[in-house]
């Protein structure tokens, strides 16, 4: 259960920090909007605002709380986000990349997370967040796929 709880917390994509883009000095409006969407979701998650977290996703979006195990059911996602937020996670990131093609965006970010498991055990996890966004008709960017374990295949 200790590892399952750590995997749940590890889902957050990025933190409220200035993104870095290799070889670029200026973000496009769409890159900025995706980074803002990630920042909003991260702040909501760390603050326990699960309703705002849920609004960061399209209906039917898939979140990989564990490698290769997507969850799309909204009630189950809400429950898992609530449980993970209860561990009071803190995140740090070593950079961000955002790529956009038409109405699809890709956000990449290496992360480190520390938290406290329900039994009081300190938890630390690292990974590579890979998230796919889609631009909505109202101009908002929402996640369609959220995989905080993008490094998984390289480790096996």
C-alpha positions, 0 to 999 in steps of 0.5 A: 500500500505504501508504494500504491499511495506514492504512485497516486501522489506521483501523478502531478505534472508540473509546478508553478515555475517558469518553464524552460524550452530548449533552444527557445527564449519565448513561448507561444500563446498556446505554450503559455496557456498549457503551462498555465493549465498545468500550474493551475492543476498543480496548485489545486492538487497541492491545496486539496482542491480536487474539483479544480483538479478534475476540471483540468481534464477532458471527460474520459481522460486517462490518468496513469496513477501507476505505470501502464494502468490508465484510469478514466472513470471520473468517480474513481479519479476523484477518489484517487486524487483526494487520497493522494492530496491527503498525503500533502505532497510537495513537488520540484521540477527540473524544467518543462517543455511544451510542444503544440501542433494545431489543437494538440499539446504535449507537456514534458517535465521531470519531477521529484515529489516528497509526501507523508504516507498515512502511516507517517512514513516519508515518501519520495518519488521521481519521474518524467511527466508526459501529458497530452492536452487538447484545445477546447472549443472555448480556448482552454487546454485540458488534459486527455492523457496524464502519465507521470511515469514517462520514464517507466519503459526506460527502466525495464 
